[in-house]
Structures are given as C-alpha cells and as structure tokens.
Amino acid sequence: MNLRIYYSLCANVQALPGRADASATQDMEMAGLETIELQTSADIELGVIWLHGLGADGHDFEPVAREFELPFGARFVFPHAPVRPVTINGGMPMRAWYDILTLGPGGPEDEDGIRASAAAVRELIAREVERGLSRDRIVLAGFSQGGAIALYTATRESEPLAGVIALSTYLPLVLRQSDNAVC
C-alpha cells in the first residue's frame, strides 16, 4: 500500500513519502500554544494530545506516532511548551511546561506555571471537541515534565477523557489540599 504523509504550513501543502496517509500542520498557533499535527486519515475517531519533556519540543514524539498502525483515523497534536527560564538549569531559557525550582520530593513547585500549562492543555482539549471529537475519544499523553502536566490535567477534569499516558513522570502539586484531583 503506497501511503503518504502530508505536511502543511497554513495553506502550503506538499506530500512526502511515509508509512501512513497523514497530514501534519507545522507550528500552527492553537490555544495559545504552537502545535504540530499528524492526522492519519480524513475520518478521525481518536485525538491524542502528546506533551514533550523539558527542553524538547513538539517534534520529540512525532516519529513515534508515525509507527502506530491504528485501524482507525487519529489526530496527534504535539504542542510546544513555552520558552521560560528553568531554575535548576541555572535560569537558562528553554521549552518547559513550568519552572523546576528544586529536585526531589517535598520541595517548592511552580504552582502558577503548572496551572497555566494545564489551562493551555484544556484549551487544546476544547479545540478537539469543537472539531467533532467527544471527550471520551481524546487521550492525553506526555513524557517527563509533559507527563506531569498530562497527569495533573487529566486527574482534575470534571468529565472523563479516553485515557492518559504518562511516561517517566510524577503527579505535581499532589500535597496541595486545595488542589485535590477529581479521581
């Protein structure tokens, strides 16, 4: 089967050889975050919002999504975290979902940054719903710091999502009494 991957930047579309019939929108501004999209067919049954780790960008897990041979259409949304100074890295600016103030359990956490990133992810979820997916057809996925935001967001949603994938991560703000998870 000869399938193609389509990349587009706004309306400029060019086909590239690939494993799946897919389209990707490069660095498109969505919900306040720049995103990359990979769509495996025109008929979408599943949405996956996949968050990268500290210092990476939305391209980090794009190759992984291309390896899935799903029997249905899926849209993968890979947002780029904003660039911000990261305290544990000497204040160096890099893509980060929130500042990391210290390492290890029990230290201070960047509550404002965590909540702001969760709000941006909720906007991406809302956008997928506006595009026709029900919440039970949307998965949040993330690695490391992106996994922390995926877990934090998914456990505080009042309506359930299809699932959450959290790789090499932890649940932030777990000790906050005023910020208890729904589940």
C-alpha positions in Angstrom: 0.0 0.0 0.0 1.5 3.3 -1.1 0.6 5.8 1.6 1.7 9.4 2.1 2.4 11.9 4.9 1.3 15.4 4.2 2.9 18.4 5.8 1.3 21.8 5.6 2.2 25.3 6.8 -1.0 27.2 6.6 -2.3 26.5 3.0 1.0 25.4 1.5 0.7 21.6 1.3 3.3 19.3 0.0 3.3 15.5 0.0 6.2 13.4 1.4 6.5 9.6 1.3 5.6 7.9 4.5 4.0 5.0 6.2 0.5 6.3 6.7 -1.9 8.6 4.9 -1.4 11.5 7.2 -1.3 15.3 7.3 0.7 17.5 9.6 0.3 21.1 10.4 3.6 22.6 11.3 3.9 25.1 14.2 0.3 26.3 13.9 -0.9 28.6 16.7 -3.6 26.8 18.7 -4.9 27.5 22.1 -2.0 29.8 22.8 0.5 27.1 22.1 2.3 26.4 18.9 1.5 22.8 17.8 2.3 20.2 15.2 -0.4 17.9 14.0 -0.3 14.5 12.4 -3.6 13.2 11.1 -3.7 9.6 9.9 -6.8 9.9 7.7 -9.7 12.3 6.9 -12.1 10.4 9.2 -10.8 11.0 12.8 -12.0 8.7 15.6 -9.4 9.5 18.2 -7.4 12.5 19.3 -4.1 12.3 21.1 -2.6 15.4 22.7 1.1 14.5 23.4 3.3 16.7 25.6 7.1 16.6 25.3 9.6 16.7 28.2 11.8 19.5 29.5 14.0 21.2 26.8 12.4 19.3 23.9 9.7 20.4 21.6 6.6 19.1 19.9 8.7 17.3 17.3 10.0 14.9 20.0 7.3 12.2 19.7 6.1 12.9 16.2 8.2 9.9 14.9 6.6 7.6 17.5 3.1 8.5 16.3 4.1 7.5 12.7 4.9 4.0 13.9 1.4 3.3 15.2 -0.6 1.3 12.7 -4.1 2.1 14.0 -7.1 0.6 12.4 -8.9 3.9 12.6 -8.2 7.6 11.9 -6.4 9.5 14.6 -5.2 13.1 15.0 -2.0 13.6 17.1 -1.5 17.1 18.4 2.1 17.9 19.6 2.2 21.3 21.3 5.4 23.2 22.0 5.8 24.3 25.6 6.6 28.0 26.0 10.3 29.0 26.4 10.9 30.1 30.0 13.9 30.2 32.4 14.4 27.0 34.4 15.8 27.4 37.9 17.6 24.1 38.2 19.3 24.7 34.9 20.8 28.0 36.1 17.9 30.0 34.8 18.6 29.1 31.2 15.6 29.7 28.9 14.3 26.5 27.3 11.0 24.9 26.4 9.3 24.0 29.7 5.8 23.4 30.9 6.7 25.0 34.2 9.8 26.1 36.2 11.6 23.4 38.2 12.7 25.0 41.4 14.4 22.0 43.1 14.8 18.3 42.7 13.3 15.7 44.9 10.0 15.4 46.8 8.7 18.0 49.1 10.4 21.0 47.6 8.6 24.1 46.3 6.7 23.7 43.0 5.9 26.3 40.3 2.2 26.2 41.0 1.4 29.1 38.6 3.3 27.5 35.8 1.7 24.1 36.3 -1.8 25.6 36.4 -1.1 27.8 33.3 0.1 24.8 31.3 -2.9 22.7 32.4 -5.2 25.6 31.3 -3.5 25.6 27.9 -3.9 21.9 27.6 -7.6 22.2 28.5 -7.9 24.7 25.6 -6.4 22.1 23.3 -9.0 19.6 24.6 -11.8 22.1 23.9 -10.5 22.6 20.4 -10.6 18.9 19.7 -14.2 18.8 21.0 -15.0 21.8 18.7 -13.5 19.8 15.8 -16.0 17.0 16.5 -14.4 14.6 18.9 -16.2 13.7 22.1 -14.1 13.8 25.3 -14.2 10.0 25.6 -12.2 9.9 22.3 -9.4 12.1 23.5 -6.2 10.9 25.1 -3.6 13.0 27.0 -0.1 11.7 26.7 3.2 13.1 28.0 6.8 12.3 28.8 8.6 13.5 31.9 7.5 17.2 32.5 4.9 16.8 29.8 3.7 13.6 31.6 3.4 15.6 34.8 1.1 18.1 33.0 -0.9 15.3 31.4 -1.5 13.6 34.8 -2.2 16.9 36.5 -4.7 17.9 33.9 -6.4 14.5 33.4 -6.9 14.0 37.2 -8.7 17.4 37.5 -11.1 17.1 34.6 -14.8 17.0 35.6 -15.6 14.9 32.6 -13.5 11.9 31.8 -11.2 11.6 28.9 -10.5 8.3 27.0 -7.2 8.0 28.9 -3.9 9.3 29.9 -0.4 8.0 29.1 2.3 9.3 31.4 5.9 8.2 30.9 8.8 8.7 33.3 7.0 11.3 35.4 5.2 12.2 38.6 2.0 13.9 39.7 2.8 17.6 40.6 1.1 19.5 43.4 -0.1 16.3 45.0 0.3 17.7 48.5 -1.9 20.7 47.9 -5.1 20.3 49.9 -6.8 23.0 47.8 -5.9 21.3 44.6 -7.2 17.7 45.0 -7.7 15.5 42.0 -11.2 14.5 40.9 -10.4 10.8 40.7 
